[in-house]
Amino acid sequence: MIRRTVFAALAALSLTAAAQAQAPNQTLRIGLREDPDILDPTLARTFVGRIVFASLCDKLFDINEKLEIVPQLATGYAWEDPKTLRIALREGVRFHDGEPMDAEAVRYSLNRHLTMSGSFRRGEIGIAEAVEVVDAKTIRIRLKSASSPFLSQLTDRAGMIVSPKAAEAAGRNFGSAPVCAGPYRFVERVAQDRIVVERFAGYWDAARIHIPRIVFQPIPDNTVRLANLQSGALEMVQTIEPDDVKTVERNRRLKVVSYAELGYQSISYNLGNGPRANTPFGRDARIRAAFELAIDRQAINQVVYEGFYLPTAQPVPPGNPYHVPGFRPEGRDVARARALLREAGVTGPVQVEMTIPNNPDLRQVGEVIQAMVKEAGFELKLNAMEFASSLQAANRGDFETYLVAWSGRVDPDGNIWTFSHSGGGQNDGKYSNPEVDRLLDEARAVTDVAARREIYAKVWEIALQRDRHRMYLWHRKNIVAHSARLTGFVPVADGLIRPQDLRLN
């Protein structure tokens, strides 16, 4: 405890001189759980990166606290027919480099998402067949087939519009100094230390931006992050742990906001991505089923998170109309797990490695899982990695199992397709089942809620019960803590920190 306290105090003193030099009302310092990956909306994957993007890159559409889709860079839309979307764009918008944000820039950005090598947006909006400029303030998007979730995809990185001039000049280095049309412009980034942005004077909605500068600081250790908030070295932290909520509530100088998220915590399995998939675990669904039966979700939730989270077996939370009520977590059954291993011909401990983002609570989750599965006949090795590095390793197939979370999307397709479809950009384990692909594509074309939910129920039966390509653990909560000096924060279930209307008093 003494060591951690000293570490926290030292971390609080390690803020950069530039951040310290700013007057209290001039800089909002936000502690992030991890360091974001590349700041290019086409190539980015991390949730904390989305928090930074909320300041840098406006989108065609956004969502509000009621989870309604609302215009941002767009002013409205209309479906000319089930496969043709017409979008009206806002007047007078400029990128941080002074270039106009017009229909040609939107066409360029959407095509960049669709065609750039390594794009993680292609799987989200790949159903788009053509993007047409109608006039300077109107675009038309033609789809290959009707798509229920398409508009919702434009509320996140797929809907972010970048400066064509800057993107062409920078090429794949665009993420080192992104140029978008958001309320803040990029100033600097020091890996593992800080990302600095400054208010953009030419922002189209400048009247709602009151804080001149934001400094995002990655602090993976939960205790250190909270200590920085308590000491006043930070004004806001993206998240705290459930067992710290009461501590914050007792501090009159701080406030805490807790609300349900759209996503989940899960374990992804490598089934077909390179040599590391060629293991008994990767080849035999019975072994994966035994692994899952050895894990007690609720017990881990109690031990690590004080029961704060909601155990689940699917990627859609209960508040979502597409949640399948009958698809619930299996209870822990070590005897059945051992029987499945015998059926699979296992004669000794099954060697498995789990990659884990290197922060304290997830390391503890890994340790509890390690102890649980050992009772069933598994020897689980834990491999803790810096988060962005772990994503890169997963993408290239350098993993066997991966403890990874997803912040969630307002439409369930955003929680499912890219991870479970053989063409999904974030299907790191290369799971492939033609019937699952067909069902996921079919769900995109269905508008009736009950019919679409039934399709997802079939997907769960095949992909999760039979093929065991992924294990969903629980739906988390967003727990944001901030100084009482900060006002105007609006909690939205996607967990983003939107700078509009924030003030430091």
N, C-alpha and C positions, 0 to 999 in steps of 0.2 A: 504493500500500500504506500509506504514511504517513497519507494522508487518511482511509482507511477505519479505520485504527487509532485515530486521534483521534476520528472519528465514533463508534466503538464505545465509547471511554472516556467521551465526553460522554453517550451514551445510557445507559450504566450509572449515571451520576450523576443522570439525570433522573427516577429513580423518585420517586413522590410521597412527600411528608412523612408521609402517613398510613401508607403501607406501611413506610417506614423506621422509624417509631416503634414498630412491633410488635417484641416480643422475638423472637429467632430461632426459638424453638420454637412460636411462636404463629401464624405466618403462612406459608402455602405460596404462593410466587410462581411462577406458571407462564407462560412465554412462548409466545404463540400466533403462528402464521405470518401470520394476518390478523385484522382486526377482524370479529367476527361480525356478521351482519345482525340483524334484529329478534329479540328473545328471546321470541317467541310460537311455541309448537310447531306451531300450525296454519299459520302464515305463513312460517316460517323455511325456509332452503335450505342454509346453509353448514355445512361439516363442523366448523369450529372452534366454531360455535354448538352443535353436538351435544356437544362437550367440556364447554362451560359447562352445558348442560342435564343432563349426567350428575350434576352437583352440585345442581341446582335441582329437577328434575322427574323423579320416579320414573315408571316405565312399568308397565303391566299385567304385562309379561314382559320378561326380559332374555335375553342370551346369555352363556355362559361361555367359558372359554378353549378348550373342546372344541367350540365352536360349537353347543352344545346349548341349546335353549330352556328357560329356567328361570323360575319364578314370581318376581314382585317385589311389585307391589301386589295381584296375584292370589295365590291359594294353590294353584290347580289349575284344570283345565278338562276338559270332556268333550264329544265330538261326539254329540249326541242323534240326529242323522242327518247325511248328507253336507252339508246346508245349514243346520244349526242348531248353534250353538256356545254351550255353557253355561259361564260363568266364575264361580268362587267367589272372593270378595274377602277381603282380610285384615282382621281385627278391629283396632279401636283406632287406625286411621290418621287423622291430622288434617292439614289444609292449614296453611300458614304463617300464615294469618289465624285459625286456631283452629277453622275449620269442619270438620265430619266428612267424610272421604272415604268415601262410601257408593255404593250402586248408582245412586242418582239423579245423583250427581256424574259417575259414569262414563257414564251415558246422555247427560248434558248435553255432556260433553267429546267423545264420539264423534260426536254429532250436530253439534256445532260444527265438527269436522273435515270433516264431510260437506257442510255447508250454507254455511259462512261464505264470503263473497265473497273471492276470491283465495287460497283454501285450496290448499296443495300436498299435502295429505293425501287429498284427495278421490280422486285417481287411485290411491292406494295401497289405500284401503279402500272405494272406491265401489261394490263389489259387495255391500256390506251394505244390506239392504232395510229392516230395522227393528232397533232396540235396545230391548229390553223389560226392565223391572225386575221380577224374580221376587219378591225380598224385599230387605231392606236390604243384604244381603251377597251377592246373586246377581244376575247379569244374563244375559240370553239374547240372542244376536245371530243374526238370521235373514238368510241370504244369498240373493241372487237365483239363484245357481247354485253348485255345488260349487267350492271354491277351494283349491288346494294351498298357495299362499303366504300365505293370509290371516292365520294365526296369527303367522307371522314378521313381518308388518307391525306387529303390536302390540308388538314388541320395540324399536321406535324411536319417532319423534315421534308417529306415529299412535296409539301406546299410552300417551302421556303424558296424565295427568289433571290438569285445572286446577280451581281453586276457582270454582264457578259464581257465587258472590257477587262475587268480585273481577272475574271476566271480564265480568259484566253491568254492573258499575259503571264499568269502564274502557273497555269497547267495543273499538275498534280500537287504543286506546292501551295495551292490556294488556301488550304486549311491552316497554313502558317500565319496568314494575315487576311482573314476573310473580309469580304466587302459585301454587305447586304443592305437592307432598307429598314433596319430596326431602330429602336430609340437610342441605342448606344453604338459607338464605333470602336473597333478593336485598337488597343494601344500597344500591349506587349503580353508576352507569355514566357514564364520561366517554368520549365517542367518540374512538377512535384512541388512547386512553391506558390505561384500566383498566375492569374489571368486578370488583366486590367482593361477595363472599358470606360470610355468617357461619353457623356451625353452628346448626342448629335444634334447640332443647332438646326439642321434642316429637316428634322423628323416631321412627318406629316401630322402627328398627333402630339406635338411638343408641349401643349398645355397640361398634359397629364404626367409629364416627366419632371420630377422635382429634385432629384438627387444627381449632382454633377458627375460623380464617379462611383463605380462599383469595382471592388477587388474580390475575386473568387479565390479562396485558398483551400487546396486539398489537404485534409487532415484525417487520415484513415482511422486513427485511434479514437474511439468514442469518448473515452475519458478526457483525452487531451482537447478534443473539439469542444466539449462542454466546459472545461476549465477556461478555455479562451473566451467563451461567451460570458462566463461568470466574472471574469476579470475585466471585461470591457474591451478586450483586444478584438473581439468580433461583435457585430450588432445582430447577427442572425446565423443560425446553423440550419442546414438543409434537413438534418434529421438528428434526433437523439434516440437512445434506447428506451424501451418501456420502463425499465427499472430506474430511469433517471427522471421520469415525469414528475413524481412527487417532490423531488429536490428542486426542480424548476418552479413548480407551483408555490413552494414556500418562499421563493425569492421575489420580493415586491418589485425588483428592478427588471424582472423577466416575465415573459408570457410564453405559454405553450399552446399549440393548436394541434389536435389529433383528429384525423378523419380517414375514412376508408380509401384505399387506392383501387385502381382499375386492374392491377396486375397480380403477380404471384411470385413465390419462390419455388424453384424446381431443381431437379437433377437431370441433366441431359446425358444421354448415352451415345458413345461412338459406335455406330453399327456398320459404317461403310466408308469412313473417311481415312483412308490410308492404312498402313501396317498396324497401327495401334487399335484398329477395330478387329483385327484377326486374333481374338482371344476367346476363351470359353464364354466369358461374360458377353462379349459382343456378338457371338454366333448363336447363342442358345437363349431363347426367351424364358425357358424354365428357370435358368440361373438368375436372370433378371427378376423374375417373379419372386424367387426365394429371397433375393436381396431386399425387395420392397416389403415382403411379409415380415422381415426381421426388424423393420423400422416402425416405431410408434411416433406418429406425427405429434399427437397431443402431448406426449411426455416431453418431447424436445421443446415444444412451444412453452410448456410450463417451466422447464429447467432454464432455458435461455431467455425467454421473453415474458415470463410471468403470466402466461396464458393470454397475452394481449392480442395474438393473431388468430386467424380462423383456419383450422386445418381443412384441406381440400384435396380432391382427386382430379380436378379439371381446371382448365385455364380461365374459366369464366366465373366471376364472383357471384354470390347469391343475389345481390341487388340488380343484376343484369337480367333482362327478360329472356336472354338466350341461355341462362344457366339451366342445367338438366338436374332437377331436384333428386332424382333417384340414383344418380351416380355419385356415390359417397366413398370416402377412404375405407380401405379394408382394415380390420383390426390386426394388431400384431399377433402372429402365430408362428413361433419359432419351430414347433414340431412339424408343421406343414412345410415350412421353409426347408428344413433338413430333409424331409421326404422328397421334395422336388429336386434337391441336389443329388440325392441317391438315384432318382429316376433319370437324371441327366448323366449319370455315370461318374459323378464326382467322387473321388476316393480320398482326397486330402483338402486342406484349406484352399479356397478360391482366392487367388491373388488379384486384387483390384486396386487401381489408383484413383483418387478423387482430387481434381483440381479445385482449389478454393480461393476466392479473393482474399487478400491478406488484410483482414480486419478482425478485431477481437471476437465479435459475436459470431461471425461465420466460422472462424476457427473453432469456437466452442461447439457450434452445431456439428461441424465435421468430427470433432472428438466424441460427441455423444453417439453419432451414427456409427463411428468406428467401433465403439464398445458394444452397441446393439447388434450389429451384423456379425461380430466375432462369435457371438453365442450360437449363430446359425451355421457357421462354417466358412466365414469370409475373413481374409486378412486384408484389411483396408489400409492403404498407405495414403497419407494426406500430403498434398503438394500445394502449399500456399504461394500465391503469386500476386504481384501488383495487378490491379483489376484490368486496366487497358491491355497489359501484356497477356493476361489470361484469355481475353477475348481474341487476341491475335493467334494465340496458341490453339484455341478451339477451332478457329476458322481454318487453320492449316491441318487440322486433324491430330494435333499433338496433345491428345488427352484420351482417357478411357471413360471416366465419368466427370461431370462438371457441375458443381453447385452454383447455380446462376439464377438471378432474378430478372423479371421483366416488369417495367413500370406500368404497362397496360395501355390499351386504347379504348376509345369510347365505343367502337364497333368491334364485336368479338373476332371478326376476321383478322384484325390487327394483333390479336393475342395468339393466333393459331396458324394461319396459312404459311407465313414465312418460316415457321419452325417445323412444320409437319409435312408440307408439300415437298415433293422431290425437287421442285424448282425454286424452293424458298431460299432467299439469300442468307438467312440465319439458321438454316437447317445444318448446323455444324456437324452432327453425327451422320449426315447423309442417309437418313431414313428414307426408304422408298417403298411405297405400296401403291400400285395403280388404282386400286379401289378407293383408297383414302384420297389420292389426288382427284379422282373423279368426284367424290362427295364434296371435297372442299371447293372445287370449282363450281359445282352445282349450287352450293350454299351461297356463293357470291351472286348468283343470278336470281335467287329467290327473295321476294319481298315480304311474304307472309311470315310473321314471327313464329307461330307454332310450327309451320312446315320447316322453317330454317332450323329451329331448335331440335326437331326430330332428326334432321340430317346430322347435326353435331353429335347427337346421342349415338348414332351409328358410327361416327368417326371415333368416339371414345371407346366403343366396344372393340373396334378393330385395332386402333393404334395404341391404346393404353391397356386394355385388358388382354388382348391376344398377342400383339407384337411387342408390347412393353418398350416403346421407344423413348419414353420419358416418364419421370415421376414428378407429379405436382405435390408440393408439401403444404403450403398455406398461403392465404391471402394476407398481406401485411397491412399496416396502417402507416400513413404519412404522419410523422410526429415532428412538427416544426417548432423550434424555440427561437425567440428573438427578444431583443431589448424592448422594454416598455416605451422607449423613445421612438421606436419605429411604429408607424401607423399606416393603415391602408392596405395591409396584406389580405388578399382574398384567397381562401383555400379552394382549390379545384382538385378533383379526384385524380388528375394526372400527375399531381405532385410538383408541378412547375412553380417557380417563383417569378411571377410576372411583375416587372418594374413599374407598370402603369399605376399611378396614384399612391405609390409609396412615398412616405415623408419621414425624415429624421427631425425630431423636435428637441 
